[in-house]
Amino acid sequence: MKKVIGLFVLISLILGCKKEKGGNMLFTMQYTTATNELKSTSDPILLFSGFGDYITSLTPHHFSGKFQMIFFQDGYNLDDANTHAISFLDGNMDPNDPKRIADFSNNAVVSFSPDIRGLQDDHGIFTGETINFIYFYFDVRYFYQEVALPPEYDTVTIAMFNRSYGNGNSKYYIDSVKVNNILSIDYFPFISKVLNDENYWPTVYLFGNCDSTFIFNKEKNWIQTSENNLLTGGGTNQPIFRSNNYDVVSIITPTDGETVEMVGTLGFDTQNLIQIYAGADNIPYTGDDIFTYPPRFWERLKASLVIK
């Protein structure tokens, strides 16, 4: 596994999981775009072919997301009684709960009282057991960005932001997502170019227990729970982004009178995140220009967990 150096904010933790007896566990998550120190400045810029000449890359001034689930686990199957998990977010939380929103551009820190599975004994007491969290994963509803386009696009109707995606279920209108040269939009049009698929919207990112980054199930077969698919409830036919940008973390659950503080960090390197190509006419700053995330954009995500 790669050594991941996160940007952590040391804060006083307020919310946690307490028991009348036994130990205490406190949890926060930080979201950040400050991950430039994790990549070499000599790394080549990855570009696509087939979209026309490369024009430029843009960095969003705002970047955020909305999450459905965030989990740490020591095994792939939650239906197995021997699997331990910490769920910061899951489907039981109100879909409009503000804790589902992650503001990466403002280095947001959120305190949680998570659902703890398998870490306690039958009386709800932590047992001093060593747990190795080999997986971190999340299910994101969307990533959203606001970015200043080159002024040449002020009066241009960009075709790819003025149409439907997702089998017609996601409609975009240029006059609502672009005002002058400011583009405010979610990420599906961008990743549809990366995946060469305008109908499916992969949402699951799974870190750990692999030695590279790749897309699992690009063929969109129906798959059950496995080491590459931690989702329960009958499986999925969605592709899953896999990443090794996560270090395994071992914790010893606290015994009576002890406190364990856990700080998770999810970083997304948004520097030059949006690439622009000249499109089919190969003329820059025209309506058929292509806007996309870079190849293997999911490698820009870094996850870590620190025990204090």
C-alpha positions as CSV (number, residue, x, y, z in Angstrom):
1,M,0.0,0.0,0.0
2,K,1.1,3.5,-0.7
3,K,2.0,5.7,2.3
4,V,-0.7,8.4,2.4
5,I,0.1,11.6,4.1
6,G,-3.2,13.4,5.0
7,L,-3.8,17.0,5.9
8,F,-5.3,16.7,9.4
9,V,-7.0,19.4,11.5
10,L,-6.6,18.8,15.3
11,I,-9.9,19.6,16.9
12,S,-11.8,18.9,20.1
13,L,-14.2,16.1,19.4
14,I,-17.7,16.6,20.7
15,L,-19.9,13.7,19.4
16,G,-19.0,10.1,20.0
17,C,-20.2,6.7,21.1
18,K,-20.3,6.4,24.9
19,K,-21.3,3.6,27.2
20,E,-22.1,3.8,30.9
21,K,-19.2,1.4,31.5
22,G,-16.3,0.5,29.3
23,G,-14.4,2.6,26.8
24,N,-15.3,5.6,24.7
25,M,-14.8,6.2,21.0
26,L,-14.9,9.6,19.3
27,F,-15.0,10.2,15.6
28,T,-14.6,12.9,13.0
29,M,-14.2,13.1,9.2
30,Q,-12.3,15.8,7.3
31,Y,-12.8,16.6,3.7
32,T,-10.0,18.5,1.8
33,T,-8.6,19.3,-1.6
34,A,-5.2,19.9,-0.1
35,T,-3.5,16.7,-1.4
36,N,-0.9,18.1,-3.7
37,E,1.9,16.8,-1.5
38,L,0.7,13.3,-2.2
39,K,1.7,13.4,-5.9
40,S,5.0,14.1,-7.6
41,T,5.3,17.4,-9.5
42,S,7.1,15.4,-12.2
43,D,4.1,13.2,-12.8
44,P,3.0,13.5,-16.5
45,I,-0.4,15.0,-17.3
46,L,-2.7,12.2,-18.4
47,L,-4.6,13.2,-21.6
48,F,-7.3,11.6,-23.7
49,S,-7.2,10.9,-27.4
50,G,-10.2,11.2,-29.6
51,F,-11.7,14.4,-28.1
52,G,-9.7,16.8,-30.4
53,D,-6.7,18.8,-29.4
54,Y,-6.2,19.5,-25.7
55,I,-6.9,23.1,-24.9
56,T,-6.4,23.7,-21.1
57,S,-7.3,22.4,-17.6
58,L,-9.3,24.2,-14.9
59,T,-9.4,24.1,-11.1
60,P,-12.8,24.5,-9.4
61,H,-13.0,27.3,-6.8
62,H,-15.7,25.2,-5.0
63,F,-15.9,21.5,-4.7
64,S,-18.3,19.5,-2.6
65,G,-20.3,16.2,-2.5
66,K,-23.3,14.5,-1.0
67,F,-22.8,11.0,0.5
68,Q,-25.1,8.1,0.9
69,M,-22.7,5.8,2.9
70,I,-19.3,6.0,4.5
71,F,-17.8,2.8,6.0
72,F,-14.6,1.4,7.5
73,Q,-14.6,-2.4,7.6
74,D,-12.2,-5.3,8.4
75,G,-14.0,-7.8,6.1
76,Y,-16.0,-7.6,2.9
77,N,-19.3,-9.1,4.2
78,L,-21.4,-7.2,6.7
79,D,-23.7,-10.3,6.9
80,D,-20.8,-12.2,8.5
81,A,-21.0,-11.9,12.3
82,N,-17.2,-11.7,12.4
83,T,-17.0,-8.5,10.3
84,H,-16.4,-5.3,12.2
85,A,-17.5,-2.0,10.8
86,I,-17.8,1.7,11.6
87,S,-20.6,3.4,9.6
88,F,-20.4,7.2,9.6
89,L,-23.3,7.4,7.1
90,D,-25.8,4.8,5.9
91,G,-29.2,4.5,4.3
92,N,-31.0,4.9,7.7
93,M,-30.0,8.5,8.1
94,D,-32.4,11.2,6.8
95,P,-31.5,11.8,3.1
96,N,-31.5,15.6,3.8
97,D,-29.3,15.4,6.9
98,P,-26.6,18.2,6.5
99,K,-23.9,15.7,7.6
100,R,-24.3,14.1,4.2
101,I,-22.7,17.2,2.6
102,A,-18.9,17.3,2.3
103,D,-17.4,20.7,1.5
104,F,-13.9,19.7,0.3
105,S,-12.9,23.2,-0.8
106,N,-13.4,24.6,2.8
107,N,-11.6,21.7,4.5
108,A,-14.8,20.8,6.3
109,V,-14.6,18.7,9.5
110,V,-17.7,16.8,10.6
111,S,-18.3,15.1,14.0
112,F,-20.3,11.8,14.0
113,S,-21.9,9.4,16.3
114,P,-21.5,6.4,14.0
115,D,-23.1,3.0,13.9
116,I,-20.6,0.5,15.3
117,R,-20.9,-3.1,14.3
118,G,-19.1,-6.0,15.9
119,L,-16.7,-3.9,18.0
120,Q,-18.5,-4.5,21.3
121,D,-19.6,-7.4,23.4
122,D,-23.1,-8.6,24.0
123,H,-23.5,-5.9,26.7
124,G,-22.5,-3.0,24.4
125,I,-19.1,-2.7,26.0
126,F,-15.8,-2.3,24.1
127,T,-13.6,-5.3,24.7
128,G,-10.0,-4.2,24.0
129,E,-9.9,-6.2,20.7
130,T,-7.5,-5.4,17.9
131,I,-9.3,-4.5,14.7
132,N,-7.6,-4.1,11.3
133,F,-9.7,-1.9,9.0
134,I,-8.6,-3.0,5.6
135,Y,-11.4,-1.3,3.7
136,F,-12.7,2.2,3.4
137,Y,-15.6,2.9,1.1
138,F,-18.2,5.5,0.3
139,D,-21.3,5.8,-1.9
140,V,-21.6,9.3,-3.3
141,R,-24.8,10.8,-4.7
142,Y,-22.8,13.4,-6.5
143,F,-19.7,15.6,-6.6
144,Y,-20.4,19.2,-7.5
145,Q,-18.1,22.0,-8.6
146,E,-18.2,25.7,-9.5
147,V,-15.5,26.8,-11.9
148,A,-14.6,29.8,-14.0
149,L,-14.4,29.0,-17.7
150,P,-12.1,30.8,-20.1
151,P,-13.9,34.1,-21.1
152,E,-14.1,32.8,-24.7
153,Y,-17.1,30.7,-23.5
154,D,-19.1,33.6,-22.1
155,T,-21.6,33.5,-25.0
156,V,-21.1,30.0,-26.2
157,T,-23.8,27.3,-25.8
158,I,-21.7,24.2,-24.8
159,A,-23.6,21.3,-26.3
160,M,-22.6,18.7,-23.6
161,F,-24.2,20.9,-20.9
162,N,-27.4,21.3,-22.8
163,R,-28.8,17.8,-23.1
164,S,-29.9,14.6,-21.2
165,Y,-27.9,11.8,-19.7
166,G,-28.7,8.7,-17.7
167,N,-31.3,7.3,-20.0
168,G,-32.9,10.7,-20.1
169,N,-33.3,11.0,-16.3
170,S,-30.7,13.7,-15.8
171,K,-31.3,16.8,-17.8
172,Y,-29.0,19.8,-18.1
173,Y,-29.8,23.3,-19.4
174,I,-26.9,25.6,-20.4
175,D,-28.6,28.7,-19.1
176,S,-29.1,27.2,-15.7
177,V,-25.6,25.6,-15.2
178,K,-23.6,28.4,-16.9
179,V,-23.9,32.1,-16.1
180,N,-21.5,34.1,-18.3
181,N,-18.3,32.1,-17.7
182,I,-19.1,30.5,-14.4
183,L,-20.1,26.8,-14.6
184,S,-22.0,25.3,-11.7
185,I,-22.7,21.6,-12.2
186,D,-22.5,18.0,-10.8
187,Y,-19.9,15.6,-12.1
188,F,-21.9,13.2,-14.3
189,P,-21.3,14.8,-17.7
190,F,-17.5,14.9,-16.9
191,I,-17.2,11.2,-15.8
192,S,-19.5,10.1,-18.7
193,K,-16.6,11.0,-21.0
194,V,-14.0,9.1,-18.8
195,L,-16.2,6.0,-18.8
196,N,-17.4,6.4,-22.4
197,D,-20.9,5.7,-21.0
198,E,-23.7,8.3,-20.8
199,N,-26.3,6.1,-19.1
200,Y,-24.7,4.6,-16.0
201,W,-23.6,6.7,-13.0
202,P,-21.1,4.8,-10.8
203,T,-21.3,6.0,-7.2
204,V,-19.2,3.6,-5.1
205,Y,-15.5,4.1,-4.4
206,L,-13.8,1.3,-2.5
207,F,-10.3,1.7,-1.0
208,G,-8.0,-0.9,0.4
209,N,-7.1,-4.6,-0.1
210,C,-5.8,-4.1,-3.6
211,D,-2.4,-3.1,-5.1
212,S,-3.5,-0.8,-7.8
213,T,-6.4,1.5,-9.0
214,F,-8.9,0.2,-11.5
215,I,-12.6,0.1,-12.4
216,F,-14.2,-3.2,-11.3
217,N,-17.2,-4.6,-13.2
218,K,-16.9,-2.3,-16.2
219,E,-19.1,-4.8,-18.1
220,K,-22.0,-3.9,-15.7
221,N,-22.7,-7.5,-14.8
222,W,-24.9,-8.3,-11.8
223,I,-22.4,-9.1,-9.0
224,Q,-22.9,-10.2,-5.4
225,T,-21.0,-9.1,-2.3
226,S,-17.2,-9.8,-2.7
227,E,-13.8,-8.3,-1.9
228,N,-14.4,-5.9,-4.8
229,N,-18.1,-5.1,-3.9
230,L,-18.9,-4.6,-0.2
231,L,-22.5,-3.6,-0.9
232,T,-25.1,-5.9,0.7
233,G,-28.7,-6.3,-0.2
234,G,-28.7,-8.3,-3.3
235,G,-25.7,-7.0,-5.2
236,T,-25.3,-4.4,-7.9
237,N,-24.7,-4.0,-11.7
238,Q,-22.8,-0.8,-11.3
239,P,-19.0,-0.4,-11.9
240,I,-17.0,0.3,-8.8
241,F,-13.9,2.5,-8.5
242,R,-11.2,0.6,-6.7
243,S,-8.1,2.3,-5.2
244,N,-5.1,1.4,-3.1
245,N,-4.7,5.0,-1.9
246,Y,-5.4,3.9,1.7
247,D,-3.3,2.5,4.5
248,V,-4.6,-0.3,6.7
249,V,-5.3,1.0,10.2
250,S,-5.3,-1.1,13.3
251,I,-7.2,0.0,16.4
252,I,-7.5,-1.5,19.9
253,T,-11.0,-0.9,21.1
254,P,-10.9,0.9,24.4
255,T,-11.4,-0.9,27.7
256,D,-13.0,0.6,30.8
257,G,-12.0,4.2,31.3
258,E,-10.1,4.5,28.0
259,T,-10.9,6.8,25.1
260,V,-10.0,6.3,21.4
261,E,-10.2,9.3,19.1
262,M,-10.4,8.5,15.3
263,V,-10.0,11.1,12.6
264,G,-10.8,10.0,9.0
265,T,-9.7,12.1,6.1
266,L,-10.9,12.0,2.5
267,G,-9.0,14.2,0.1
268,F,-9.7,14.9,-3.5
269,D,-7.0,16.7,-5.5
270,T,-9.0,19.1,-7.6
271,Q,-6.0,21.0,-9.1
272,N,-6.6,21.0,-12.9
273,L,-9.4,18.6,-12.4
274,I,-11.4,19.6,-15.5
275,Q,-9.8,19.1,-18.9
276,I,-11.0,20.8,-22.1
277,Y,-10.6,19.5,-25.6
278,A,-11.5,21.0,-29.0
279,G,-14.1,18.5,-29.9
280,A,-15.1,17.1,-33.3
281,D,-14.4,20.3,-35.3
282,N,-11.0,20.6,-33.5
283,I,-11.6,24.4,-33.1
284,P,-11.1,25.7,-29.6
285,Y,-13.9,27.6,-27.8
286,T,-16.8,26.3,-29.8
287,G,-20.0,24.6,-28.8
288,D,-18.8,21.0,-29.4
289,D,-15.8,21.3,-27.1
290,I,-15.4,18.4,-24.7
291,F,-15.1,18.9,-20.9
292,T,-14.0,15.9,-18.8
293,Y,-12.2,14.7,-15.7
294,P,-8.7,13.3,-16.4
295,P,-8.1,9.7,-17.2
296,R,-8.2,7.6,-13.9
297,F,-9.5,10.6,-12.0
298,W,-10.3,8.4,-9.0
299,E,-6.6,8.1,-8.3
300,R,-6.9,11.7,-7.1
301,L,-8.9,10.5,-4.1
302,K,-6.9,9.7,-0.9
303,A,-8.3,8.1,2.2
304,S,-6.8,7.7,5.6
305,L,-7.7,7.1,9.2
306,V,-5.7,8.3,12.2
307,I,-6.0,6.9,15.8
308,K,-5.2,9.5,18.4
